[in-house]
C-alpha cells in the first residue's frame, strides 16, 4: 500500500472533527454560495484544478459567517516555494476549486460584530496560520501549533497531533480559503491580523505573513550564535533571508548550497555569502566533502534546510516517491547530518509532508547531532519585533523580490516559477485594490505568450 493510499484509508476511518473553534473546509465560497459567499459580488481567485493545474477564475466574494471574521480587500499576495508542493499534488487532501495563497496583506472591508481593535480601512497583514489566541500554545505566542483551528483527523493520525489551520493550504490544514484572490475571509481577525504603519508599504509588510517570520524562526530556533559557520541548503527567498538573519545573529560565515542562476542572484545581492553549486560536484558525497574542505575538515556548526523534501536527486528516491513508497527524500537531511561537525545542529524549515527512507540515524546518534524540526514558524511570536526591524531598515524584504505581477497572470506565474523561468524568486501580486508601487518595487512582469 502506498503512503497516499494509507492516508486515504485513515481519512475514511476517522472522518472529520466538527468541534472546531472556527468554520473549516470552506476553501471555495462557490461550494456553498448561500452559506459562505456573497450572493451579489464575485471576485478573481487563483484555484487548484488538479495536479499541476491552477487557474484564475470568478468565484463569489467571501462573506462574514462568524462574529470575529474580517473580510479583507487583498492589496498584495505572493507565491511561496511551498505553494509548488500544492501544485504538484504533494500535499494530500487538495480539492478542485480550492483557493490558494497563504501570504497576503490588505485593507479591512467588513467585520463581524465581535471584532475588536480594528476599523474599516485599516491596512493589515495576515499571519499565514490561523490562531485562536487563547489555547495552551497561543498563550505562549506559539501560534503555528494552535489547538483550536485545525480539527483534521487525518493530520492528527499521521503526525500524532494537529498544527494550526493555514490559509490556502489544503483541507489537511483546515480547508481555509487562501489570499491569492481579490477578497479573503480571515477568521478570528483580531488575533490574526497585524496593522501596518504608514512607513511600511505593502511591498514590505506583506512578507511578515510568512517568509520573514519563517526565516527568522529557522535561524533562532536552530540556535545560530556568534562565531558559527552556517551552511544553508536552498538559495530561494527563505534561504536568502536565513543568510541575512544568520549574520544578524552573529554567524562568522554563511555557505549556501544550490545550483544554476539562483546562486548568481545570491552572489549579486548577498556578497558575503559563500556559494557551493552541487551540480558541479562529482559524486554522491560531493556536498559533504566540499563543506568539510571549506571548514578545515570539521564541517559547519549549523546546517539549515530551506529547500523541501520532494526534490529527489537520486534515481532511487525519485522512484520511491513516484511509487508512493515515501513522501519525502532524506538526501538533503543526510547531507546536513554528515556535513556538520560533531554535536552540530541541523534545522529543517523546508516542507516535509510525511515519511522518508534511507535516513542516516546512525550518524545522528553516534556523533551527537541535534536534528531540529523548526515547524511552521509561530508568526505571532515574532512579527511585532520584525516589523520594527523593517521600519529601522535592518531588514529589507525587497532584496528578494524580483517580480511584480497582476492578479490575472497568477497561473502563468505558477508555471514559470515551477520551471525556474525568468529568474523568478519572490513576487508581489497586485490587485485592483493595490496602491501604486513603492520605491524599489520591481516593474510589472509581462508573461510570455
N, C-alpha and C positions, 0 to 999 in steps of 0.2 A: 504493500500500500504506500502511495506517495504521501509526502507531507501535506500537500494541498487536499488530498482525499481524506487524510486523517483529521485535518482542521474542519472539513465539511461535516464529517461524522460527529465531531464534538459539538459543532453548531446545532445539528439536528437533535442531538441528545439533550442539550441543556437549554436551548432556546434563548430568549432574551429577558432580562430582568427589567420589569417596568417600574421598579421602586427608585426612580432617578429623581434628582432634585430639579431637573430641567428637561424639557421635551427633547427627545433624541430621534434619530433616524428620519429627519426632515430635510435631507440634503437637497432636494429639489422641491420648491413650493408647488410646482406643477403636478406633483404626485397626488396632492390633495389641496387643490386651489382654495376650496371653500374654507378649509381649516387653517392653512398655512400661508396662503397667497392673497395679495390684494386683487379683488375681482376686476379692478378698473385700470391697473397700471402694469406694464411689462417692463422688462429690462434686458440688457445683454448680459450673458454669463458664459463662462467657459466651462463646458461639461465633458465628462468622460463618457464616451460612447462604446467603449470596448477596448480590448488590449491594443495598444499603440494607436488609438484613435481618439482625438479630442476635437471639439467643435464649439465655436461661438454661436449661441442660439438665443432666441427670445423666450424668456420664461416669466412667470409672474413675479412682481416685486414682493419680497417677504413682508409680512405684517407682524405687528406686536401680538404675541399669543400668550405671553406671561407678563406679570406686572413689573418684572425687573428687566424686561427686554429693552434694548436700544436698537433702533434701525439707523444705520449709517448710510449716507451718500458716500460711496467709496471715491476717494480722490487719488489714491495710489495703491498699487499692489506690485507684486514681483513674482518671479518663478524661482523656486529653490531647487537645488540639485535633488533633494528628496522627492520633489514632485515627479521626477522621472521614474521613480520606483512605482508610482501610481500609474503613470503612462504605460509602463511595461507590464502592469498586472502583477508585480512582485509582492504587493501588499494585498492580503486577502480581503474579501467582503466589499469589493467595489461593485456598484450597480450602475447600469446605464442611466445617464441623466444626472449623475452626481456632480454638483458644482464644486470645482476645485479651488484651491488657494488658501493658504494658512497665514500669509503675511499681508497685512493691509492697514491703511490708515484712512481717515475720512472725517466727515462733518456730521454731527448729531442731527438727525432729521425728525425722528419720532422717539418717544419714550413711553414705557409703561408707568403706571401710576405710583409705583413704589421706588422708582429710581431716585437716588439721592446724589447730590454733588455735581450733577451735570445739567447743562442747559442746551436748548436747541441752538445750533450754530457753533457749538464748541468744536475745535479741532482736536482730534484724538488719534492715538494709535492703539491697536488691539494687541493683546497677548495672543500668540498662536494657540495656546492651550486655554481651556475654559476652566476656571476655578470657582469653587463655591465661596471661598473666603472665610470659612468657619470650621472646617474639619480639622483633624489632627495635623495633617500636613500643611494645610493652608495657614493654620495658626503660626507655623514656622516659616511662612512665605515659600514653602516648597510646593509651589502651585502645580507643577507638572505631575505630581502624584496625588492630586485631589481625589478624595474617596467618594465624591458625590456626583460627578458629572460624566462618568462613563460606566454604564452598567452592563457592558457587553460581556456575556459569559464565556464566549469563545476565547477572548483575550485572557480572562481570568484562568481558564483551564490550561491554556498554553504557557502562561507566564507565572502562574501561581499568585496572581494579584492583578489589579487593574491600574492603569495610568489614567490621567485626566482625559476628558474629552478634548478633541482637537478640531479646529476648523478645517473643512475641506480635505479630510484625510481618511476616508473610508468609514464604513459602519463599524469596523473593528475598533475605532476610536470614537464611537458615538454617533456617527452619521450626521454631523452638523454641516450645514451649507457653508461653503468657503467664500472668500472675498475676491476672487478673480471675477468680479461682477460689478454692476453699477450700484447695487444696494446689497446690504448684508444684515442679517439679524444677529445681534450679539447678546446671548443670554447672560444674565447677571452682569449687565453692562457697567454698573457702578463699581464692580470688582475688576473687570477685565479690560477696562479702557483707561488709558493714561492721557491726560491733557497735554497738548504740545504748546510750548510758549511761542511767542511771535518770532523770537530769534532763531528758531529751529524750523526750517522749511520741511515740507512733507518729504522731499527727496532725501533728507537725512533722518527725520523722525521715524519714517516707515520701518527702518531696519532694526529699531528697538523691538519690533514684533517677534523677531526670531534670530536672525543671523548674528547680530551683535551680542545678544544675551547668550546664545548658544556657544559662540566662540569664547566669550569670557568665562563661561562655566567650564568649558573644556580645559582651559588653562589653569584656573584656580582650583577646580575640583581634582585635577591630576596632581596639583601641588608644585607647579613651576615656581622656582625660587631663585634668589640671587646666585649668579655664577653657573647656573645649569646650562648644559648643552642640550638643546631641544631638537628632535627630529620630527617632522610633520609629513604624514602621508596624505597627499591631495593638495593641489595648488589652486583649488577653487576659492570662492569667497570665504568660506569657513576657515580654510587653511590660511588664507591671507590675513584675516583678522586675528587668527591664533598666533601668527608670526608677530604682528604688531603687539598683541597683548602679552606675549612671552617676553618681549623686550621691556614692556612697561613693568612687568613683574620681576625683572632683574636678570633674565637669561643673558649669558655671555655670548652665545652663538645660537643661530637657528638654521637648520638644514632642512630643505624641502624636497620631497621625492614626488615626481610626476613625469610627464612626457610632453612632447610637442610644444605648440605655441603657448600653452598655459605657462610654461616656465619662462618664455620670453616676456610675457606680460608681467610676471612677478619680478623679473630682473629689472624691468623699466620702472616699476612702482615701489619696489622694496629692495633697494640696492644692498642692504646689509645682509639679506638672506642668501645663504649658500645653496646651490642647486645640484640635484642629482637626477639625471634622466635615466630612469630604469630601463627604457627600451634600448639603450646603448650598452648595457651591461651583459656579459656573455653567458652567464649560467643562472640556475635557479637560486643560488646563494649570492647573486651579484650585489643586491642591495645590502645584505648583511655584511659582506666583505668590504664593500665600499665605505660604509659607515664606520666600521672598525678601523679601516685605513685612515679615515679623516679624523679619528679621535684617539690616536696613539694606541690603538689595539683594544681599548676598553669598551668603546661604544658610547652613545649618548646617555645622559642621565634620565631623560624623559622622551617618550615616544607618544605622539598624538595621532590618532586615526581620524582623518577628516575626509574620507572617500566614501566607503559603504561596502556592504558585504555581497552585493550582487555582481560585482565586476570581477569575474574569474579570469585568471591569466593562463592557467594550465588546462590542457585538454581534459584531464581527469575531473577537475572541478566544473568545467563547462558542461561535461556530460552528466555529472551528478545533479547539477542544478536543472538541466533540461529534463532529466528523468524524474524529477521530484524527490530525489534521494537526500537532498539538503536544500535549504532555502538560501544559505549564505556560504561564501567561500571563507576558509580560515587563512588564506595565503598572506594577506596583509598583517593580520594579527600575529601569525607565526613570525613574520619578518620583524615585527616590533619586539616580540619577546626575545628572539635570538639576537637582535641588534643591540639592545640596551645593555649597559654594564650590570654586573650582579647587584641585586637589590634595586634595580632601576624601576621606573614607574611607567606604565602604559595606560593611556586613557582612550576609550572608544566613544567617539561622538558621531561618526558616520552611522547611517541607519543599518541595523541588523534586525531582521524580522523574526527569525526562528532558530533553526538548527544548522550545525556545521559538522563537517567530518575532518579527520586528519589533523586534529588540534594538538599542538605540542605541549601537552600538560606536564611532561617530564621536565622540560627546561623551566617552565613556570615554577614548579615546586622546588627543584634541586638548586636553582640559582636565586631563589627568593624574590622572584619578580612580582611586583604589585600590578595586577590587572584590574583596571577600574572601569566599570560601565558608567559613563558620565550621565546617562539617562537623557530624556528630553529636558532641556535647560529650564530651571524654575525662573521664568521671566520676571515674576513679581519680586523675587529676591534681589534682583539686580537693576531693574530698569530706571529707578529714580537716580541712582549713582551714575549709571551710564549716560543718562540724559545730561547730567551736569558735565560729564567728560566731553560730550558733543558740544555743549554750549561753550566750554572753555577752549575748544579746538584740539584737545588732547587726542580725541578720536575723530577721524574724518571718514564717514561712511562712503563718501563719493569716490574715494580712491579705488573702490572695487566695482563701481558702476560703469559699465561700458556702453549701454544702450538705453534709449528711451523709446517706448513703443506705444501705439494706440491699442485700446481695448479690442477693437475689431480684428487686430492682427495677432491675437494671442495664440491661436492654434498654430500659425506659421512659426511663431517664436518657439513653441514647444518642440516642433520638429527640427528646427535649426539648432536649438540648444542640445537636443539629443544627439545630433550628428556632429556637434562641435564645430559648427559653421560660423562664419562671420566674426570670429573672435568673441563670441558672447560669453560674458562672465556673469555679472549681475545686471538686472534690468530694472527700469522703473516704468510701470504701466500706467498711462494716464487715461482718465475717463472724461466724459463731458462735464464733470464737476471739478476737474483739476484746476488749480491755479496756474498761471504762467510759469514756465521753468525758472528755477532759481539759478543763481550764478554758479557755474561749474557743472550744471547738468548737461549730459551728452545731447547732441542733436537728435532729431527724430529719425528712427530707423525706417528705411524703406525696404520691405522684404522683397526677395527675388520673386519674379512672376512664376 
